[in-house]
Amino acid sequence: MSVQPRPWPEVPEQTVVVARAAFPKGTLAMRVRDELPGLFADEEFASAFGVRGRPGISPGQLALVTVLQFAENLTDRQAADAVRARIDWKYALGLELSDSGFDHTVLTGFRQRLIDHGLEETVLDLLLARCVRLGLVKPRGRQRTDSTHVLAAVRSANRLDFLAETLRAALEALAATAPDWLAVRIDADWVRRYGARMDSYRLPHGRAERAEAATRVGIDGFRLLEAVHAADAAVWLREIPAVTVLRTVWITQYHRTVTHDGEEVAWRKEKDLPPSRARLCSPYDTDARYATKRGSGWEGYKIHLTETCDDVVATGSPHLVTNVVTTDATVTDVEVLEQIHADLDRRGLVPGEHVVDAGYTSADLMVGARREHDITLLGPLRVDNSAQTRIGEGYGRAAFTIDWDRHQVVCPQGVRSTIWSECSERGRDSVVVSFPVTACRSCPVRPQCTRSTRSGRQLMLRARDVHEAVEQARTEQTTDEWKQRYAVRAGVEGTVHQAVAVTGVRRCRYVGLPKTRLAHVFAATALNLIRLDAWWNGASPGQRSTSHLASLHLAA
């Protein structure tokens, strides 16, 4: 299949007449065609298709169909039916009323081509570029970011269920690809144990019974792996993805030791397991990970949404999503911030002020954002966690006067430090400051300063620019002015809710991180079109309908 880029077709006259008669006020799809004509050009997707062969369906039209699909939270089949049956979609695509559309599997192939050729961000880039030209999005403004959890498109299972299902998936794959090889290596007990999905069975109730069942599953798994890796087995058997997953899971979940009586297989204890980031949680989605936040756990991913948040009246433009990042569930917010800034820089939409919650802030990121992108990172820093600060009395780090030029620190009692040692702590430049033992030992306020009985007070300081930035930020975030500036961050919660309620980003449509990331880009683009549509209709962001009771009160 090839693509021969061509301009967007004009809307047929009959389609215009019928669409205007059916929808006098227009629809989202029709307004997108009128306000943003030729939004997704074929040339932008040409690298994902060949130059020879039978011409395929316009990728620009497929991109618009996919965005509209996410705007209405439709399945592929429903989206293909909408192209065939809905007049407003035919208007947006420039199709005749008699056009029969395409099969829904075309959308699957289109998305896969975008992933294979690195074009996942194209649709959002094109829409934001058009909005920049229209003056609806401007760099160096204010933007805000927040994240939410995303559930993987797999069934959540307990640990024993997960292990048995992993082994069953490997057996199913071998039964489909090498039935003759597998038939002579399994018995009736294996068919009875792993012939159906694990949720079809009732798990043992007691702890001892469950441990025994897990050991039995482990022995069966090792037996299968030994057969696959035997010298007389075909090499390609061990390269089957389900077998690879089985080997990875068994390494992380079981101990296998050789004893005088043979070999012993033991189920790893919870404290002996690798961290969640290095541990699979489903045999069917190897990118998903298990994570917890505020006492709630989930298996899947996280999505980070960034949007503009300048005053609507002052700028005359709506709040639009400028970036979306998808990671597995174990990646913390602070690890994603630099990628967000890099993506915004690539689009030419670096904000002057970036408003985030405490999960995205750190001393290094505040200094780095200012140095690399001239961004003011506005978010609460964690308070000083020293012992003196936690108990609410005594001399914390802020009580000491630092003379950076002379490499000395003066304590609240006027004693000067005697040791100033520069070092590296976890890859970060730091300074260790020590006070003389003799002065601290006879100090009348020693209990409020240090609990050490063998040495004087010590301080661990960050590099000067980081230290000063932290102290300034902690001082500012206690003022009313800072709190008023930071209040705008709460609005991003509404964006997260809209993304979940309208486009369904809370639950994955597809399996795997690449497909999930692409789906979130389409969802963010759809969210922008919905907001632009509301803007074209004169609705302000966050506008709510007035209840009958409120109307009665206003009238009175």
N, C-alpha and C positions, 0 to 999 in steps of 0.2 A: 504494500500500500504506500502511496506517495501523497505528498501535499503540494499543490500548485497554488501558492498564495494569490488570493483575489480579494478585491474590495468587498465590503459588506453589501449584500444586495438591497436594492430599494424595496420598500414595502409595496407589494402589489396593490393596485387601486381597489380591487374588490375586498382584500383583507382590511384595508384602511376603513372602508365604508362600514363593513360589518362590525369591526372592532369598536369604532366610534359609536355605532348605534347600540351595541351591547353594553359598552362601558363608557357612558358619557363623561364620567368623572375620571376615567382612566384607571389603570392598575399599576402596581410596582413594575411589572415587566414592560408595560407600555411607556412609562415615564423614563425608565432606564434607556430605552431606545430613543426617545425624544431628546432627553437632556444629555446623554452620553453616547452619541452615535459612534459606531465602530470602536467600542471600548476595547475589545480584545481582537487585535489584528492577527491574521494568520501568520504573518512573518515572525511574530514573537514565539511561535511554537514550531517553526519549520525544522529546527534542529532535531526534534524528536521523531521526525518522519523521513522517509527516503525521498529521493528525487526522481526515482524511476518506478514504474509500476502503475497499477490502476489507481486513479485519483480517489482519495478517501473523502470522508465528510469533513467539512471545514472545522479545524481545531478551534478557531475563534468562536464559532457557534456552539461547539461542545463545551467550551469554557463557560460561556454564558448560561447554557442549560444547567451545568453543574452548580454554578453559583445560585441560580434560581431554585434549584433542587434543595440546596442547604437553607435558603431563605424560608422555604416552606417545610423543611424537614421531611422530604420525600425519599422513598426508596428509588433505586435505579429503574425499576419497572414502572413505578408511578411517574417518574420524571419523563420516561420515554412515552408513556401514555399521554402526559400533558402536552408534549410536542405534537402528538397526533390530533388531540381532541380540543385543546384550549385555544381559543381565538387570540387571547392576549399574548400567549407565548408565540404563536405564529407571527403576530405583529412584531414582537421584539426580534425575532429571528429573520424577518423578511421572507416568509414562506407563503406559498399559495394556500388557500383554504383546503384544497384537495391533496396537499402534500401528505404522504403517508409516514413521514418521519423515519426512524431507524429502530433497530432492535436494542433492547436495554443493555445487552452485553457490550455494546460499543463504548458505553461510559466506563466500564471496568477497564477495557483496553486503553482508553484515553488516559485515565489516571495512572495506570502502570507505566505508560510511556513518559509521563511527566516525572515520575520517580526515577526511572532508569536514566533519564538525561538531565537530571538536576534542575528541573523547571518548577519545583514545588512552589516557589515564592512568586512566580510570574504574575498570576492573576491579581494578587494584592499589590505588587509593584506597579502594575499598569493602572489600577484604579487610583492609587495614591499619587502617581505621577500626573494623572489627569486632574485630580483635585488640587494639586499644587499649581498647575497652570491656570485653574479657575480661581485661585486665591482662597480655596476652602481650607487648605492646610498650609501652615507656614512653619519654617524652622525657628529655633531659638525661643519657642514659646514654653508653655508649661504642659507637662505630660505626667501621667500617673500609671502605676503598674500594680497588678495584683495577680494572685494565682489561685487555682482551685484544683481539686482532685478529679481524676478521670478514671472510670472503671473499665477495665479491660473487657473485651468481648469474649470472655471465657467464664466458665462456671467456677466460683470460688469453692475450694475444697480444703478439708483439714489435712494434716500432714500424712496420715496413713492412706487416706483416699487419694491424695496426690501421688504417692509412690506407686500404689497399685495401678492407677490410671496411666502413669508414665510407662510402666511395664506393658500394660495392655495396648497402648498406642504403638509401642515398638513391635509387639507381636502382630498387630493388625497390619503394619507396614510390611513386615516380612511375609505375612500370609498373602498379601497382594502382589508382592514383587518376586518372591522366591517360595512358592507354595510347596514344591517338591522337596526342597532343602529343609523346610521347617517341619514337614509332615513326619519325618523319621526321627525328629528330635524332641517332640513334645508328647505328652500322654493325655489321658482323659482328665486327670486332675487339673492340668493347666487349662483345658477347655472349660472345665467347670468353674475355675477361679476367675479366669480372665476372658470368658466368652462374651460377657455383656459389660456395659459401662458400670463403673463402680457405684454410681448412685442407685443402681438397681438392687444392691445388696444391703443388708443391715449390718453395720459395723459392730464389733464386740464392744460390750459396755465397760468391763473392768479394765484397769490399767495393765494388769498382767496379761490378760487376753489380747489386748491391743499390741503390747510389746511382742508377744509370741507371733501374732499375725504379721507384724512389720518384719520380724526376722525371717519368717517364711517367704515373704515377698522378696526380701533382700537376697536370700539364697537362690530363689528362682531367677532373679535378675542377673546375678553373677554367673549362674549356669548358662544363661542365654548369651551373655557377653563372652564367656569362654568359647562357646561354640562358634560365635561370629568371628572371633579372632584366632581360631584354630588354623593350623598350617594348611589344612585341606579345604578351608572355606574360601570362597571367592572374595577378593579384596573389596569389591564394590559393596558387599553386604555391610561392612563396618562404616561405610560412607553414607548410608541411608540417614537422612536427617533425624528420624525418630530414634534410630539406634545411637546416634551421636548424643542426642538429648538424654537417653537412658544412661549412657556412660558418664556424662557430666553430673547427672543427678545422683547416681550411685556413689561417685567419689565424694560428694558433699554431704551425703546423708548416712553413709555406713562406714564402720570400721571393719576391716578384714584382716585377721591375724592367723598365723600358722602356729599350731600347738602340737604336742606329742600325739594327741588323739586325732589329728587332722587339721582342719581349719575352722575358725570360729567367726561368725558374722554377727556384729552387734549394731544396733540402732544408735546413732549418735545422740547424745543428750543435747538439750537446747543450748546450753552454754558452750558446747563444742562445735556448733554449726558456724559456717562462715557468715559474715555480715549480709544483710538483705541485698545489698548492691551486687554481691557476687553469687547470689543464690536464685535459681529459677523457682517460680511459683506456679507454673503451668506447663505441661508438655506441648501445648498447642500455641502458646504465645511466649516465645523465648525472650522477648524484649520487656515484657511486663515484670514489675517487681512489687514486692510487698513493702508498705510503709505505714507508719502511724503518725497522727498529728492530733494533738489535744485529746488523746484518749481514743480516737477512732482510727481503725485500720482499714486499708483497702489494697487491692491488687490492681496495678495498672500504671497510670501515668499522671503527669501534672501539666497543666496548660497555664502559661503566663501571658496575660493580655495587657497591652500598653495602649493608651488612648490620650488624645489631646484633652486638656481641661481648662483652656483659657475661658475667660468670661465671654459668654455667647453674645451679649449685647455689645460689648466693646469690639469684638473681632468680626461679628457678622457672619459666623460660620459655625456649623454643628460640631459636636464632639465625635471624632472618628478614630477608629482603631488604626494605629500606625505600625504595630508589630505584634507577632504572636510567636511564642517559643513553646515547644513541646518536649518534655524530657520524661525519663522513667520516674517512678514515684519516689525514689530514694534521693534524687538530686535536690539539694536544698536551694532555697531562693537566692541566697547570697552567691552561690556558684553561677547563677544564670545572668546576673546583672551585667557583667562585662560583655556577654554575647548580645544582650539587648542593646547596649550602647553601640556595639559594632554594627548591628543590623540597621539601627537608625542612622548611623553615619553613612552606611552604604546607600541608603535611600535619600540622603541629604535632608533628614528630618531630625537632626540632633536637637534636643530641647535645651533651653537655657536653665530650666529648673525641672528636676525629676522628683516627683513626690511618691514615696514608697513607705511601706510599713517597716517595722523593726526587723522582719525577716530578711530584708535586702540590704541592710545597712551594716557597715563596719568602718573602722577608722581607715584602713587601707583603701577601701572603695571610695570613701569620701574624697580622699586626697587624689587617688588615681583618676576619678571621674573629672575632677577639676583640672588635673594636669593634662590628661589625654584628650578630653573633648570639651573642656571649659563648661562642664555641667555642674550646677549646684545640686547636690543630692540632699533632698529634704526628707528626713525621716528620723525617728527617735533612736538614739544610741542607747545601748544597754548601760545601766548605771555602773559605777565602780563597785566591783564585787569583792573588795578586800575585806578581811575580817573586821577591821575597825568600822567600815561603812555598814556592814551587815548588822552589827549589834547596835548601831545608831549612836555610838559614843566613841571617843578616842580620836586619834589623828590619822585620817586617811591620806591618800596621795595628794589631794588638793590642798592640804594644810601646809605643805612644804613649798619653799621658794626655790625655784630652779634658776641658776645662773649658767646658761648654756655656753656663753663665751668663756667663762673661767672654768667650766667643767666642775662645778660645785653645787651642792644643795644645802640649804639652811633649814633646819628643823624649827618647829614652833618655839623651842626654848633657846634658839640662837646658836646652836651648835652646828658647825660646818662639817660636811662629809669629808672623809679622807681617801676614799677609793672611788674612782670613776672609770669603769671598765666597759669598753664597747665590745659587743659580742653579737652573735646571730642566734636567735631563738626561733626554731621551726622555719628557718629560711627568712626571718624578718630581722632587720637591723634593730638592735636593742642596746640599752645601757644599764649596767648594774651599778647601783650606788650603795656604798656602805658607810656607816657612821662608826666612830671609834668605840670600842668596847668599854673603855674606862669611863667615857662620858655617859653612855647609856646605862651603865650599871648603877651609877649614883644619881641618875635623873629622878626627880620626885614624881614625874608623871609617867614613869616607865610602863605601868600596867595598861595605860591608855594608848601606848605606842607599839609595844612589841611583847610577845610572850616568850621570846627566846631567852634562855638563861646562860647561854654560852657565847653569844655574839651580840653585836649591836644591831640597830634597825637597818634593814636593807630595803631598797626600792628597785623595782624593775620598770624602766622607762622605755617608751618607744622612741623612734627617731624624732628629731625636733619638730619637723613639719607635721608629722602624724600626731604627736602629743599636743601640739598647739591647736590643731584642727579639732581634736577630740574635746579638749577643754572648752574651746569656744562653742562647739556644738552643744555640749551638755549645759553650758550656761544659758545659751539662747533658748533651748527647748523648754525652759521653765517659765519663759515670759509669755504674756497674753498675746503679744504680736505674733510670736512664732506659732502659737496654738491656732490663731485665726488663719494664718497662711496654710497650716497643715490640715485644716478642716476640710479642704477640697478633696483630700484623699478618699473620704468616705464615699464619694460619688462613683468610684470604680466598682464598688460592690454591686451597684445597679447594672453595670456593664456585664459583670460576671453572671448575674441573674438572667439578664436578657440573653446572653449566649447559651446558657443552660436551658432556659424555657423555650426559646425560639428555634435554635439550631441543634439542640440536643447534644452539646459537647460533653455532658457529664458521662455519657456511655459511648464507648468506642463503636463505630460502625464496622470497622475492619480489624484484622489481626496484625499486630506488628507495629513497631514505632514508625517506620517510614510512611505507611499508609495512614496511620493516625495523625502524623504531623501534617500530611497533605490535606486531610479532612479538616483539620483545625484552620489551615490557611483559607480554605474555601469558606469555612464558617465565619471567619473574621471578615472576609470580603463581602459575604452576604449580609453580615451585620452592618457594614458600612452602607450598603445599598439601601437597607431598611431605614437607616437614619437619614440618608440623603433624601429618600422618598418622603419621609416625614417633614424634612426641611423644605422641600419643594412645595409641600402642601401647607406650609405656614405653621406647623406645629413646633412648639419649643421643646427642647430636651426635658424629659421628666414630667411633661404636662400630664395631669390626671383629670379624669372626668369629675364633674361636681355632682355629689349625691343629691337626691331630692330633699333630704333633711337640711343639707347645707344651703341649697337654693332657697328653701323656705326661710331659713334664718337670715340670709342676705336680703331677701325681699322685705322681711319684717324690720 
